[in-house]
């Protein structure tokens, strides 16, 4: 059953809501804190504390674009987006660059739903909120890097940190090119 959700941008003001959700979910995938797409990416060796500090610095400096999804007063998920300069990193970088002809104006990075709120439309609300923010900012070509789920065997322990392909299809995204066995570049032009 889908619920009515609201969205707000990640800012210094909403940081505590975001942090509460991340902490309730083991730092998200063991301490990522949704920093992997950012210029600093993951630190080596991996450090949840460093990732948290870097993400909080982005929120306080206003150098992050992220829609937080709320069920009432509780943050239950998010959708990350930004320009390629803001989000230069992603999986399958070499395959991505090999056939790149025109860079996008915007990228959608991570999509996350808290473990107790899955299958209620949180990811859909996140993508809808992201696209609305992009429209408000003038639109342009938007890329996403979702995982193919149809015609794929069940995945034990798989996580769809960039979302499932069929979710983006619902919003009009189309396949541009394959960059991994089950991952695609999908594009949408927002005017």
N, C-alpha and C positions, 0 to 999 in steps of 0.2 A: 504494500500500500504506500503510495507516494504521499508526501506531506507538503505543506506550504512552508517554504524556506525563504529566508531573507539573506541578503549578501551585504558585506561591507569590505572595504579594502584593508589590507594589512598595513597598519601604521603604528606609530609609537603608542597610540591610544588603544588599539586592538591587540597589541603584542601579548598582553597577559592571556587573552582568550586563545590565541594561537599556541602559546607556550603550554597552556594547560592541556590542550588537545595532543600536542606532540609528546608531552611527558606521559600522558595516559596511554600512549601507544609506543612505548619503549624508544622514544626518540625518533620514531618512524624508521623502520627498517634498520634498527640497531644503532641509530644515532645520526642519521642523515640530516635531519632538521631542514630538509628541502633546500639544500645549498648546492647540490651537485651541478645544476645548470648555470650557476653564477660564475663570474670570472675566476674567483679563487677556487671554485670546485672543492672537491674533497682534499683534505690534507693528508700528507703521508708522514708518519703513520696516521691511520684514521683516528680522529678524536671527536667524540660527540660534544665535548665542552667547547672546542674550537669552532665546530660547525654551528653550535648554538650561538656563540658570541658573534660570529660573522653574520649570521642571519639577523640577529637582533640589531647589529650595527646598520644593516641595510634598512630594516624597518624604521629605526630612529632617524636615519639620514634621508629617508624618502627615496631610496635607490632600488626599490623593489616594487613590482606590480604583482599583486596576489589578491584574489577574491576569496574571502572567508565566507563559508556557508554556515548559517545559524538556524537552529531549531529552537525557537524562542530566544532565550539569552545564551544558549550554549553553542559554542563553535563546534561543528561536527565534521567539517571537511574544508577543502580549498581547491582552487585552481590557480596555478602559477602562470604568468605570461610576461612578455617583455620583448623589447627589440633584440635582434641578434647580438648587439653590443652588450646588452644587459644579461643575456642568457646565451653565451657563446658555446657552452659545453653541452654535449649530449652523447648518448651511446651511439656507436656505429659512425663515428665522426669521419673516418676515411671513406667509407662507402657513401656517406652523405655528400661529401665534397666532390667525389669522383664524377657525378652526373649533375652537379649543381650548375644551373644556367643563370638564374635570376634569384638573388637572395630575397627572402620574405621581408615584409615590414614588421611582422610580429611573429613570435613563437609562443606556443602553449607548451609549458614544461610539465611539471608534475600535477597530477590529479590525485587527491587523497581523500578517503572517507574513513572516519574513525571506526574501529572494529565493531562497535556496538550499534552502528547506524547504517551498515551496508544493506543494499537491496531496497532502499527507500527513495532513491532519486537524488541523493546528495551529489553524485558526480555530474548528473544532468544539470542540476542547479548551478554547479560550479562552472561548467562550460557555458551555460546560458549567461551567467554573470560576467564571465571573461569576455564573451563576444559583445555584450552590451557596453562594457568599459572600452573595448577597442573601437566600437562604433562611435562612442562619445569622443574618443581621442582622434577621430578623423578616418578610421577604417584603414583599408589597405589589404595586402595579401597576408593571410594568416596561415601558418604551418603548425601541424601537430605531428606527433611521432608515435601513434598508437600501435598496439599489438593486435594482430589478426587473431580472432577467436573462432570464426567459422572455419569448418574443414580442418580443424586442428584437434589432435587428440587431447583429452583432459590433462591439465597440468597440475601436478601435485606440488603444492607449496609455491605456485607461481604468484607473482605480484604484478599488477598492471599499473605501475607507477605513472605511465603516460596515458592510461586509459585504454579501453577496448575500441577497436576500429569501428564497430557498429554504432557506438555512441556518437562518434564524429560524423558518421554518415547521416544520422538523424538531423544534424544541423547543416547538411549540405556539403560537407567536405568530400573531396574526391581524391582517389589515389593519384599520386604524382609519380612515385618510384619506390621500389623495394630497396631497403637498406640492410636487411637481415632476414633470416629465414622466416620470421613471423612479425617483422616490424616494417611499417610503411611510412613514407612521407606523404601526408595528406594536406591538401590545400583548399582554401576557401577565400574568395575575394569579397570583402565587405566594402560597400560604397556608402 
